[in-house]
Amino acid sequence: MLLLALVLMTVALVSALTAMRLAIHGREVAIPKLVGMSPLEAERAGAASGLLVVIERQFYSADIPEGRIMTQIPPPGTKVRRGWSIRAAQSLGPQRVAIPDVTGGSERVAELNIQRRGLSLGSVAHVNLLDAPLDQVISQSPPANASGVSAPKINLLISDGPEPPIYVMPNLTGQPLGSATLALQDAGVKVGKVSVLPPTQSPFEPQSGPAAPSAVSGPSAASMIVTQIPAPGQKVVAGSAVNFEVR
């Protein structure tokens, strides 16, 4: 009886493993070859295997006719589960559009010039340059009149002008607001929000009855700085603002 029970348990275990393997691998399909197909043909081929075809990008190609699938991920023959997505790129055919020279102008002018040629604006990066004015296109990729371009996009490098000066924030607490404002203006730093704190009452001052709320007047040049943001020692960029609390 013990031997029979062991045999039955072994058979049950093998059957369970076989059923599990069939359940897992029974849903696997091989990725079909989509290169050279039209988008409609690729979608039908993917749907026949329970797969989704997604055309993500377009590239120029001298070998693949315009409108046909030129690359795919995963590659043909890969085993995947049903419902998997195949990412494909579509061919634009040979390059027929001349790459314009958009350097020297503004970013907006460059974008309009690119779109007028039937091209797209790619990535845009910014850099601080001492000898280039603000919002000027200083470089492009691919360069003007380039041949053998893969994607119909032009990437731009834009100047943000000279890098603003950086200062170390001084300790202005205990100083009059007027003199601190003049010192900041000389450094190209602005005064931001100025909050007036209510006056403090001395613990030795006699009180008669409940204290009435006192009106808080606005800040003046003689108001004394109590706190500042940014704090002393922090770095500030010219053109930024400093907030104060005064009495």
PyMOL commands that set and color helices and strands:
alter all, ss='L'
color gray80, all
select helices_A, chain A and resi 2-25+39-48+107-116+177-186
alter helices_A, ss='H'
color red, helices_A
select strands_A, chain A and resi 28-30+52-59+69-73+79-81+85-91+120-127+137-141+153-159+166-168+190-196+225-229+235-237+241-246
alter strands_A, ss='S'
color yellow, strands_A
deselect
rebuild
show_as cartoon
